[in-house]
Amino acid sequence: MMRSVNPEARSKLCCRHGRWPVLGVGVVVSLLLFCNGSWGDTLRLEGGSSITGTILLRRADSVVVDLGFAVIDVPSRAIVSIEKGREAKQDAGEMEEGDGIYFVEPDRQELTVRENVPRCGEAVVEVRTEIGLGSGFVVDPAGYVITNDHVVAGMEKLTVTVFKERGEGLDRQSFHSVKVVAVNPSWDLALLRIESKEKLNLAAVPLGNSGQLRRGQPVFSIGSPMGLSRSVSEGIVSRVPVALSGQLLIQTTAKISPGNSGGPLFNLRGEVVGVTSLKVVAAGAEGLGFAIPSEVLKLFLRNRAAFAIDPDSPESGYRYNEPPAETGMKEKS
């Protein structure tokens, strides 16, 4: 791990001019050649550059990072994503053997829904198949995407579209080479991987702890309901957990419509606490949406090898037959 400057030296460094010192990105990248970046927090920047250090403070418009030999102030507008270091994952109890495909950010600041949308919106994607569409979100910048199993089940051609904000508009980029890596029909979860000849560095979002959710807590979703890309819906946690069809789910008033399936349910820290999956459609029923808890998602990702899709294996993509109907005949005594 990188060593930090002592508190007294940092105090002099930060307070000499009454503000945090700022270094040019080019200088920072050069200096980082002397750093051991495997344990620090990594800030992915626009243009493909990155900064690795220890995050000291998060402001609404910037992030303060300790590089070990200097403290810098990085504007939020220049940051594409933040990846927590391995040691931070261990402290949060998230690092396990075979892990690394998702990350957590325990010190993430709470913001309003409006402030959260630009912070985590670019990690939300649209998933299209031959017969419909759903939503999803990036959990790893290398191109790993989460969605619902029912969105991609039985589909051979998948397209994942990512959105990047450019001024007042959006840039769309569609990937047509998408592989289903793992599925669990019982949990309605699927892990996809975008295959690209170029190295991907997509915006990704951290996973939160759904076990800490409480009734009345604000949440919001981003997705493509009815094909309306990047739609935002706000609500609260109505009840957690809820047992439905043999599965524990989060009940929420955040509006969920066809096309939202597989998208993220966020808390105000911008962490994914659920995967939107279904809603109750019945006369008089309103605001009955449900999401798969993030703790279930973590279990799925940590054990993804057990759910891996192998086209050469007869066990891949199996489905149980329906039990035979009752004939009315009774067994003789």
N, C-alpha and C positions, 0 to 999 in steps of 0.2 A: 504493500500500500504506500502511496506517496506520503511523505512527511509534511506536516503543516508547519507554518511559521508559528513561533510562540505568540501567546496572546498580546504581550506588550508590543512586540514588533508589528503585529497585525494592526493594533490600535493606532500606532504611529503612522503606519502605511495608509490606513483608511481615513484617518482624520486630519492628515496634514493639510489638505485643501478643503476639508469639509465634505468630501464626497469620495466614492469608490474610484480608484484609478481605472482608466480604460486603455487597453492596448489594441492596436490594429489586429485584424484577424490574421493577416499574413505573418505578423510577428509571433502571434500566439501559436500558429501551426508550426513555425520553426522551433520555438521553444519547447514544444511538446515532444520533440525528438528525444529529450532528456528524461521524459516521464515514463513511468511504468503504468500504462493505461488500463491494465486488465482488471483493476479493482476499483477504479474511480467511476464517477457518474459521467456519462458521455452525452454531450449536447450535439445533435446533428444539425448542421447549419445549411442554409440555402447555398446552392452552388456545389454541394458535395463535401464541404469541409466539416471538421468535427473538433470539439474541444473536450478534453477529459480532465476532470478534477473533482473536488468535493463541493457540492452545493451548500452554500452558507445561508442564503436568503433568497426568497422568491418575492418579487414585487409584481404589481399588475403589469408593468411595462418592461421588466428586465429580470434577469437571474444573476445573482452574485456567486462567482465560482472561485474557489481557492485552488490554485495550480501547484501549491507547495512552495513555490518561490515568488509568487505574486498573486494578488487578488484582482480579478477583473469583473466588469459589469457588462453582461451580454444582453443586448436589446431583445425583447421577446419576439419582435417581428422577424428577427433573423433566425430564430430557432424553429426547426422543422419538427423535431421530436427530442425527448430526453429518455435515455436508457440508464436505469439505476445499476450501479456496480454490483458485483457478485457479493461483496461483503454486506451491502445493504439488504440484499435478498436474504442472506443468512440470518441477519438480525431480525427480519420480518418473518422468519420461519418458512420462507417460500422456496429456498434452494434445496433441491433433492437430486439424487443421482438421475441422470437422464433429462433433467430440466433444462431450461434455458430458452424455450420457445415463447415464453411470456415473461413479463416483468411486473414489478410492483413499485409504487412510489409512496412510502409511508408518510413522508413530510409534505405531501401535495396540499396546496392551499385551496380552501373553499372559495368559490366565486359564484356569481349569479349565473342563471341559465344563459343569459345574453353574452356574458363574458366567457362562458365555457364553450360555446359553439365554435368560435375560431380556434380555441385551444385543442379541441379533440375532434372537430368535424371532419378534417381531412383524412382521418383514419377509417371513416365509415365508407363502405363501398356498396355498389349495386351488383347483385348476382343475377345474371340472366341465363335461362335455359331454353330448350326448344319450345317449351309450352308455357313459360311464365317467368316471373321474376321474384326476387326476394332481396333482402339486405344482408350485410355482413360487416365485419370490422377486422382490421389488421392487428394481430397480436405480436408480430415480429416483422421488423423492417425488411427482412429478406424475402417477404412475400407470402407469409403464412396468414390465412384468413379463416375466421370462424363464421359459420352460418348454421342454419337448421338442417338436419338430415332430410326433412320432408321437402326442402327446397330443391335439393340436388339428387334425391333418391331415384335411381333408374335412368338418370340423364347421362348422355355421353358427351355432349357439347356444352361447355360452360364458358361464359364470358364474365369477367370481373372488371368493373369500371371504377376507377379512382377519380377523385375530384380535388383540384387544387385551386385555392383562391388566388385570383389575379385582379387586384383592384376591386372594382365593383362586380366583376364577373367570375366565372368558373372555367378552368381548363379541364377537359375530360380526357382521360387516357384509358382505352379499353385493351384488356389482355385476353386473347382468345385461346391461349395455351394454358389451361388450368387443370391441375390434377387433383383428384380426390385422394387425400392421404389416409384419412381415418374417418370412420363413422361409428356412431352408436345409436341405432334406431330407438332403443328404449329411452334414452335420454334426449333424443331428437337433436343431436349435435353432429356436426361434420367439420373436419379440418381440411382446408384446401391449400394448395400451393401454386402460386403464380410462377410459371416457368418462363424464364427470359434469358436470352443470350447475354444481355447486359446485367451487371450487378445491380440489384434493386436496393433502394434505400427509402422505403415508403414510410409515411407517418404512421405510427402505431400508438395504441392507447394501453395504459396499465390496467391490471385487474385489481378490483377492490375486494373487500371482505363482506360477502352477503350475510354472514352470520351476525354482523353488527347493525343490520338494518332494523329500524323500529317503525311501528305504525305511525303514520302521519308525516314521515320523513319525505322531503321533496326529492323527486327523481325526474329525469327527462329522457326521451328517446330521440334518436336521429335515424332516419331510414328513407325508404322509397315507397310510401303507401300509394297504391294505385298508380305507380310509376312516377310519382312526384318526388324526384330526387332531392335528398338532403332536407326533407321536411322535419321540423322539430315539434315535439309534443311534450307538454309539461304535465306533471301530476304528482301524486303522493303514493307512498306505500300504503295500501289498504290493509294488508294482512300478510304476515310471513311467519312460519311457512304455511302453505296451503296444500293439502293432499288432494290431488286430482289425477284420476286415471292411473293410480299407482305411483305417482311421482310427486315429489315435494317442489312446489313452485312459489314464486313471489306474485302476489296479487297487487295490481296497480291501477290507478285511474288514468295514467298516461295513455292516450288514445293509440290503439293498435289496430291497423287495417291490413287487408291483403297487400303484400309488398313490404310490410314491416318485418315479416318473419326473418329471423336470423340476425337482426340488427341489435345494437347494444342498448341496454338500459343503464344510464349513468346516475351517479350521485353528484352532489354539488362540488365534489373534489375532482370531477372529471374522470372518475374511475368507473370501469365497467363492473356493475354489481349484478347484472343479469343479462340473459339473451332472450329477447322477446320471441315468443313462440306461438301464442294462440289467444283468442278472445272468445267470450261467450256470445253467441248470436241467438237471441230469443226475444220474443215479444216482451217488452217492458224492461229488458236487461240493458243497462248502460254502464259504461266505465268498468267493465269486468275484463281487464286484460291480464295476461300472465306471462311470466318470464322465468327462465331456468336460472337458478342461483349461480353466482360466479364460483362458489366453492365446488359445485358439481362440475363446472367447466374446468377448473384447475385439476380436479381428479381425472377428468377425461384427457387433458393435455399431458399430465405427468405419466399417464399410462397409455399414451397413444399407440405404443408398439403393440399392445394387446388388441387394439381396434383397427390396426392398419389394414388397408386394402391391398391385397396381392392378387392380381389377375390370374396367377397360376395356381392359387390355392383354392381348393373346393370349399373351404370354410369362409371365404370372403363373401360378404354381402348376403349371407344366408338369411332365410326367412322361415319361420315356423309355419307349418300348415295349420289351418283352422281346425279345431276339434270337431268330430262328427256330431251331427244334430241328433237330438234324442228321438228314438223311434217309438217310444211309448211302451216298449216291451220291458217287463220286469224280470229280474233274475229269479229263477225258481229256488225255493228254499230246500 
